[in-house]
Amino acid sequence: MLTQAQVRSIQDLVQHPGPVLSLYLSTNPAKEENAGRAYLVRAKEKMKTLEVPKEIFDKVLARLEEDRPQARTRVIFAGENLLEIYDLQVDLPLSDGIEARWGQPYLTPLLYAIDEHERRAVVLVDQEKWRLFEVVMGEIEELEGAFRAVNFEEWRDLGEDATAAGGRSAGPGAPGHVGRASGGSGKDHFSERMGEWTERFYKEMAHHLVEVMKSRGIEQLVLMGPDPDTKNFAAHLPENLPKPYILPSAPHPRVSAGEILKIVERELPLLERERELKLLEQIRENGVSGVDQVISLLQEGRIHLLVAPWKLEGTVFRCPSGMVGMTREAAQAYCPGEAVEEVSLKEALPRLAQAYGARLEFVHGEAEERLLREFGGLAGLLRW
């Protein structure tokens, strides 16, 4: 599983002076194109085409031959005194199963993967025990004991009061609970007591959840469980927490982590695509669009969210300082007398976004098509 430290290391690579080999290889054994370790041949041919120095060539090839990838994608950054390898359990949209650059670190495919497969907390809401999972890059881990400090005995006791039945208890909000008290002040008192306890319980759960998410660098939250329990809990989350995604209940409370991952990977992309379309509507009303305008405002420090398609075409001209222009003349106005280089916009964006403190988000599917067709290929939301 990709750790917080690894994500920070990847982000720090933006500032590496280079030259560095950035190599992205499809190594998914389920793909016919990778039969017989064909990715080795692709890697050799690509490094020869890029004229990678022999020392780097040999170092990378040795690792590929000795350390057989057990993942869908292998990412390698190699240079003098540098060798970082990331095995990802996700497929990337690579042309012919490989992408590579020699020069400044090329991070766009990896940032695409981090954006598309954002680190998520998945809370399984159940009347007996709540479970917490961390999901990232096609991998899942259950965080045992995350809610250990929460008093689930009260949850069960109150559930037994509510159902007036033995066996499996049902907590507040459980479907079909009827309550022992009947009529008059007794019923009112019971409802009031259950409401107060539920309020306290949800607040306590929210507090522990926020602490775990903060400690593990998780920003996105997914709730799975019966309605109205999940929605009631969502209403008690802090306002500064992003609105959670709510997915259908798991088939049973003791569902395996692998089954949870399958549900998340099946259901969440549909909700993500809906969110991206809503983001474009927000930009249409309050944002900016078009490559020229967005790049100009980005370098003025005015854009806080930069939205890009994966299939972004075109080039820019870059100064040694990192400033870019859409034409050679525009770039040279930033750095008179200095040499400028022509680079792909797809390659330049991550460095620009980091330099000016903008969050870079990639959109896919229908949102990507609309961004290219209706927004000129790039869009953003302004700070002011």
Wavefront OBJ file of the C-alpha trace (Angstrom):
o trace
v 0.000 0.000 0.000
v 1.301 3.445 -0.978
v 2.177 5.205 2.286
v 1.948 8.885 3.229
v 5.740 9.059 3.243
v 5.885 7.674 -0.294
v 3.308 10.206 -1.528
v 5.379 13.023 -0.004
v 8.508 11.594 -1.636
v 6.727 11.536 -5.005
v 5.594 15.135 -4.591
v 9.136 16.195 -3.625
v 10.443 14.712 -6.883
v 8.882 17.681 -8.713
v 11.778 19.776 -7.439
v 14.500 17.262 -8.371
v 16.884 18.977 -10.825
v 17.344 15.878 -12.986
v 18.248 14.373 -15.269
v 16.079 11.462 -14.206
v 14.603 8.479 -16.011
v 10.852 8.381 -15.355
v 9.588 4.971 -16.457
v 6.001 3.711 -16.331
v 5.476 0.055 -17.241
v 2.349 -2.043 -17.508
v 3.306 -5.284 -15.743
v -0.198 -6.687 -15.228
v 0.206 -10.465 -15.725
v -3.454 -10.729 -16.743
v -2.760 -8.720 -19.899
v -1.720 -10.637 -22.995
v 0.744 -7.899 -23.937
v 2.810 -8.809 -20.847
v 3.118 -12.534 -21.570
v 6.655 -13.816 -21.213
v 7.714 -10.639 -19.375
v 7.399 -8.641 -22.595
v 7.606 -5.471 -20.513
v 11.371 -6.070 -20.272
v 11.697 -5.724 -24.043
v 9.596 -2.554 -24.029
v 11.721 -1.062 -21.248
v 15.001 -1.825 -23.057
v 13.802 -0.356 -26.348
v 12.422 2.789 -24.698
v 15.618 3.439 -22.712
v 17.706 3.011 -25.883
v 15.459 5.453 -27.751
v 15.840 7.992 -24.936
v 19.630 7.446 -24.915
v 19.637 6.811 -21.184
v 23.231 6.659 -19.829
v 24.580 3.105 -19.531
v 24.924 3.281 -15.749
v 21.229 4.166 -15.338
v 20.199 1.703 -18.083
v 21.971 -1.195 -16.365
v 20.682 -0.270 -12.905
v 17.054 -0.176 -14.025
v 17.273 -3.327 -16.130
v 18.893 -5.241 -13.272
v 16.046 -4.375 -10.917
v 13.433 -5.368 -13.481
v 15.140 -8.707 -14.085
v 15.911 -9.533 -10.442
v 12.797 -8.160 -8.764
v 9.858 -9.494 -10.750
v 6.871 -7.108 -10.399
v 3.842 -8.506 -8.603
v 1.613 -5.553 -9.479
v -0.311 -4.130 -12.406
v 2.008 -1.155 -12.945
v 5.629 -0.515 -12.021
v 6.915 3.064 -11.779
v 10.665 3.762 -11.651
v 12.551 7.012 -11.114
v 16.280 6.537 -11.664
v 19.190 8.922 -11.807
v 22.567 9.504 -10.238
v 22.178 8.445 -6.586
v 18.445 7.956 -7.149
v 16.367 4.811 -7.553
v 12.732 4.871 -6.426
v 10.331 2.080 -7.367
v 6.566 1.996 -6.850
v 4.434 -1.055 -7.590
v 0.783 -0.124 -8.047
v -2.215 -2.446 -7.993
v -3.976 -0.282 -10.588
v -3.696 0.044 -14.367
v -2.651 3.385 -15.873
v -3.680 4.602 -19.336
v -0.247 4.075 -20.896
v 0.333 4.176 -24.633
v 1.482 0.692 -25.754
v 1.981 -0.288 -22.130
v 4.810 2.179 -21.466
v 5.585 5.853 -20.978
v 9.025 7.265 -20.227
v 11.013 10.510 -20.129
v 14.681 11.374 -19.622
v 15.216 14.787 -18.054
v 13.164 16.443 -15.341
v 10.964 14.009 -13.388
v 7.765 13.170 -15.282
v 5.076 12.731 -12.625
v 1.802 13.218 -14.480
v 0.815 9.507 -14.803
v 1.552 8.879 -11.127
v -0.309 12.008 -10.000
v -3.195 10.877 -12.207
v -3.272 7.570 -10.315
v -3.091 9.278 -6.912
v -5.962 11.582 -7.914
v -8.143 8.828 -9.379
v -7.451 6.396 -6.525
v -7.396 8.871 -3.659
v -6.670 7.600 -0.149
v -10.062 6.837 1.400
v -11.492 5.866 4.761
v -14.358 3.390 4.459
v -16.606 3.070 7.515
v -18.827 0.006 7.692
v -21.761 1.014 9.908
v -23.243 -1.979 11.702
v -25.434 -2.309 14.784
v -22.978 -4.565 16.642
v -19.618 -3.181 15.561
v -18.389 -0.415 13.312
v -15.355 -1.258 11.147
v -12.878 1.092 9.506
v -10.828 0.392 6.363
v -8.207 2.371 4.480
v -8.302 2.039 0.684
v -5.648 3.342 -1.682
v -4.394 2.354 -5.141
v -6.391 -0.869 -5.379
v -5.338 -2.077 -1.919
v -7.247 -2.230 1.354
v -6.329 -2.542 5.019
v -8.682 -2.895 7.976
v -7.688 -0.581 10.828
v -8.379 -2.836 13.782
v -9.267 -1.077 17.017
v -9.894 2.299 15.401
v -13.056 2.706 17.484
v -11.791 0.833 20.536
v -12.438 3.778 22.853
v -16.112 3.977 21.870
v -18.560 2.330 24.286
v -20.399 -0.181 22.107
v -21.971 -1.825 25.184
v -24.345 1.148 25.447
v -25.133 0.788 21.734
v -26.065 -2.854 22.244
v -27.970 -2.233 25.500
v -30.015 0.534 23.984
v -30.641 -1.610 20.922
v -32.086 -4.351 23.122
v -34.350 -1.802 24.786
v -35.476 -0.598 21.371
v -36.275 -4.023 19.923
v -37.616 -5.637 23.114
v -36.160 -8.871 21.768
v -33.230 -11.121 22.446
v -30.567 -12.165 20.001
v -28.757 -9.732 17.738
v -29.271 -6.206 19.005
v -30.233 -3.217 16.933
v -28.997 0.244 17.767
v -30.685 3.606 17.297
v -32.001 4.091 13.814
v -32.180 0.354 13.090
v -34.951 -0.638 10.686
v -38.074 -1.871 12.446
v -37.208 -0.965 16.046
v -40.342 -0.417 18.148
v -39.324 0.407 21.709
v -40.604 -1.126 24.972
v -42.184 1.992 26.343
v -45.715 2.632 25.211
v -47.860 5.728 25.538
v -47.613 8.861 27.621
v -44.572 10.212 29.409
v -42.814 6.833 29.496
v -42.640 6.678 25.727
v -41.617 10.317 25.527
v -38.871 9.753 28.091
v -37.581 6.689 26.241
v -37.497 8.547 22.905
v -35.739 11.499 24.506
v -33.158 9.245 26.179
v -32.480 7.351 22.964
v -32.177 10.604 21.010
v -29.691 12.079 23.489
v -27.614 8.895 23.534
v -27.596 8.627 19.738
v -26.424 12.226 19.485
v -23.588 11.558 21.951
v -22.633 8.289 20.261
v -22.437 9.797 16.764
v -20.377 12.742 18.000
v -17.960 10.370 19.729
v -17.649 8.213 16.609
v -17.075 11.287 14.448
v -14.332 12.520 16.781
v -12.433 9.222 16.629
v -12.876 8.968 12.870
v -11.525 12.477 12.248
v -8.494 11.745 14.451
v -7.685 8.571 12.496
v -8.134 10.297 9.130
v -5.895 13.177 10.195
v -3.155 10.874 11.482
v -3.131 8.845 8.251
v -3.493 11.729 5.797
v -6.927 10.610 4.565
v -9.238 13.234 3.089
v -12.027 11.271 1.420
v -14.662 9.350 3.383
v -16.999 6.533 2.309
v -19.860 5.294 4.500
v -21.477 1.889 4.035
v -24.469 0.776 6.045
v -28.234 0.812 6.443
v -30.288 3.908 5.853
v -30.954 5.968 7.967
v -27.926 5.089 10.137
v -25.339 6.243 7.584
v -27.165 9.478 6.771
v -27.727 10.241 10.461
v -24.046 9.725 11.168
v -23.037 11.814 8.136
v -25.087 14.700 9.556
v -22.910 14.671 12.688
v -19.577 14.944 10.877
v -17.604 18.212 11.142
v -18.361 20.807 8.474
v -14.690 21.020 7.438
v -14.724 17.334 6.424
v -15.504 16.728 2.724
v -19.024 15.417 2.139
v -18.839 11.604 2.380
v -19.875 9.182 -0.322
v -22.644 6.851 0.860
v -22.671 3.344 -0.638
v -25.122 0.467 -0.199
v -24.819 -1.792 2.825
v -22.363 -4.666 2.767
v -24.012 -8.098 2.308
v -23.289 -9.029 5.941
v -21.466 -7.451 8.941
v -18.502 -9.840 8.808
v -17.787 -9.158 5.151
v -14.109 -9.527 4.207
v -11.849 -6.609 3.343
v -11.580 -7.968 -0.195
v -15.349 -7.835 -0.637
v -15.417 -4.252 0.681
v -12.744 -3.307 -1.883
v -14.783 -4.831 -4.728
v -17.864 -2.830 -3.721
v -15.902 0.415 -3.433
v -14.159 -0.071 -6.791
v -17.473 -0.918 -8.479
v -19.650 1.838 -6.990
v -17.349 4.776 -6.334
v -16.207 5.605 -9.901
v -19.819 6.307 -10.872
v -20.159 8.791 -8.003
v -16.771 10.321 -8.854
v -17.864 10.960 -12.437
v -21.018 12.677 -11.159
v -18.909 14.877 -8.877
v -16.624 15.834 -11.779
v -19.581 16.923 -13.912
v -20.867 19.063 -11.031
v -17.384 20.587 -10.699
v -17.468 21.624 -14.355
v -20.828 23.309 -13.810
v -19.348 25.187 -10.863
v -16.442 26.308 -13.052
v -18.847 27.396 -15.786
v -20.530 29.724 -13.296
v -17.564 30.953 -11.243
v -14.319 29.739 -12.829
v -12.036 30.258 -15.804
v -11.259 28.092 -18.820
v -9.007 27.839 -21.863
v -5.334 26.899 -21.843
v -3.967 30.431 -22.395
v -6.060 32.086 -19.690
v -5.652 29.292 -17.147
v -1.865 29.109 -17.526
v -1.581 32.897 -17.248
v -3.748 33.125 -14.112
v -2.027 30.090 -12.589
v 1.340 31.860 -12.828
v -0.204 34.895 -11.130
v -1.034 32.664 -8.176
v -4.771 33.165 -8.633
v -5.902 29.569 -9.248
v -6.410 27.201 -6.322
v -7.940 24.256 -8.231
v -6.606 23.284 -11.650
v -8.723 20.819 -13.662
v -7.109 18.898 -16.516
v -7.987 15.999 -18.807
v -5.712 12.979 -19.078
v -5.603 13.348 -22.878
v -4.302 16.905 -22.735
v -2.424 17.769 -25.911
v -0.179 20.666 -26.824
v 3.159 22.114 -25.759
v 4.489 25.120 -23.877
v 7.866 26.829 -23.738
v 9.616 26.704 -20.385
v 12.311 28.946 -18.897
v 15.077 27.513 -16.688
v 13.232 29.105 -13.741
v 10.087 27.084 -14.565
v 7.962 29.946 -15.936
v 6.150 28.977 -19.122
v 4.644 30.718 -22.120
v 2.383 29.485 -24.867
v 4.906 30.690 -27.469
v 8.683 30.920 -27.478
v 8.456 34.721 -27.506
v 6.079 34.757 -24.535
v 8.411 32.533 -22.533
v 11.475 34.620 -23.395
v 9.669 37.677 -22.020
v 9.883 35.918 -18.616
v 13.577 35.064 -19.002
v 15.288 37.448 -21.461
v 18.507 36.085 -22.906
v 18.022 32.596 -21.464
v 17.379 29.417 -23.420
v 13.829 28.076 -23.322
v 12.767 24.499 -24.000
v 9.614 23.177 -25.614
v 7.856 20.619 -23.401
v 4.466 18.923 -23.435
v 1.777 20.662 -21.416
v 0.999 17.319 -19.811
v 4.569 17.197 -18.532
v 4.709 20.832 -17.355
v 1.446 20.963 -15.386
v 2.467 19.180 -12.145
v 5.489 21.426 -11.664
v 3.409 24.548 -12.322
v 0.623 23.440 -9.987
v 3.036 22.773 -7.143
v 4.999 25.985 -7.721
v 1.849 28.109 -7.355
v 0.068 26.098 -4.668
v -2.776 24.835 -6.879
v -4.419 21.459 -6.455
v -4.282 19.497 -9.717
v -7.289 17.305 -10.482
v -7.748 15.073 -13.514
v -11.214 14.345 -14.890
v -12.333 11.335 -16.889
v -15.085 9.994 -19.113
v -17.857 12.451 -19.963
v -16.287 15.203 -17.836
v -13.007 14.856 -19.733
v -14.800 15.048 -23.092
v -16.688 18.166 -22.020
v -13.538 19.787 -20.641
v -11.839 19.332 -24.008
v -14.861 20.290 -26.091
v -16.504 23.090 -24.087
v -13.776 24.475 -21.800
v -10.796 24.572 -24.147
v -8.867 21.787 -22.439
v -8.054 23.404 -19.060
v -10.190 25.006 -16.360
v -9.820 26.295 -12.851
v -11.372 27.903 -9.794
v -9.949 31.221 -8.617
v -8.725 32.304 -5.222
v -10.020 35.806 -5.928
l 1 2 3 4 5 6 7 8 9 10 11 12 13 14 15 16 17 18 19 20 21 22 23 24 25 26 27 28 29 30 31 32 33 34 35 36 37 38 39 40 41 42 43 44 45 46 47 48 49 50 51 52 53 54 55 56 57 58 59 60 61 62 63 64 65 66 67 68 69 70 71 72 73 74 75 76 77 78 79 80 81 82 83 84 85 86 87 88 89 90 91 92 93 94 95 96 97 98 99 100 101 102 103 104 105 106 107 108 109 110 111 112 113 114 115 116 117 118 119 120 121 122 123 124 125 126 127 128 129 130 131 132 133 134 135 136 137 138 139 140 141 142 143 144 145 146 147 148 149 150 151 152 153 154 155 156 157 158 159 160 161 162 163 164 165 166 167 168 169 170 171 172 173 174 175 176 177 178 179 180 181 182 183 184 185 186 187 188 189 190 191 192 193 194 195 196 197 198 199 200 201 202 203 204 205 206 207 208 209 210 211 212 213 214 215 216 217 218 219 220 221 222 223 224 225 226 227 228 229 230 231 232 233 234 235 236 237 238 239 240 241 242 243 244 245 246 247 248 249 250 251 252 253 254 255 256 257 258 259 260 261 262 263 264 265 266 267 268 269 270 271 272 273 274 275 276 277 278 279 280 281 282 283 284 285 286 287 288 289 290 291 292 293 294 295 296 297 298 299 300 301 302 303 304 305 306 307 308 309 310 311 312 313 314 315 316 317 318 319 320 321 322 323 324 325 326 327 328 329 330 331 332 333 334 335 336 337 338 339 340 341 342 343 344 345 346 347 348 349 350 351 352 353 354 355 356 357 358 359 360 361 362 363 364 365 366 367 368 369 370 371 372 373 374 375 376 377 378 379 380 381 382 383 384
